[in-house]
């Protein structure tokens, strides 16, 4: 059986340390300010991103990796005899999935398995870490694909957005809705459902947003896999620590709670203060 290499893209929001530890190969998406183009997490960090937003008074655009980016990433491993498993940002959120599929077809290799995560951010990260675990257990790329195509339906991703400014500037929130939401301190609770984002609830303030997400965990506690749970945020460290403490009180082991920060592409669309919780149901 061939060796397996695990690929994802930068929207998986796994830290560089985790990617190095588990030997995860990452293809970068792009963020662009007018004529200035940056690779997500390589040429620009979330901190620098928000500095640029403040300075330029505009949001960047995000874009897929190029065909060449993916081809150049895959080709050496195919030449070396590896099988490839990839999952990244869901097809319902980006054209990135299609680029990876096109490269698979161009290489004409049955040894490449490209899976739609139907998810984003740490919802992808969860599946990528599962892929690494299966690889280390000796599973083939096809076996990893067959297992995760089922497990992806068990991933629960939700987050609460602190500011409507980024949704508004990104064309996902009208000017009136932004004004009303800001005055009333409305914080939308976004859930990923069948590969799409839906507004599940609206909270009055971030404390209620954190509480509401924790209540979802508490209500489903007996059906949650406690081996791994993500708390992922965009410059919301205080809320993240509060959430982690409550998860420990609910019986999660500290070492199984993974705090991660959102990358530049995700931050472009959600803005500062966003915080989410991601887990898998049994």
Secondary structure by P-SEA (a helix, b strand, c coil): cbbbbbbbcccccccaaaaaaabbbbbbbbbbcccccccccccccaaaaaaaaaaacbbbbbbcccaaaaaaacaaaaaabbbbbbbcccccccaaaaaaaaaaaaaccccbbbbcccccaaaaaaaaaaaaaaaaacccaaaaaaaaaaacccbbbbbbbccaaaaaaaccccaaaaaaaaaabbbbbbbbcccccccccccccaaaaaaaaaaaaaaacccccccbbbbccccaaaaaaaaaaaaaaaccccccbbbbbbcaaaaacccccccbbbbbcc
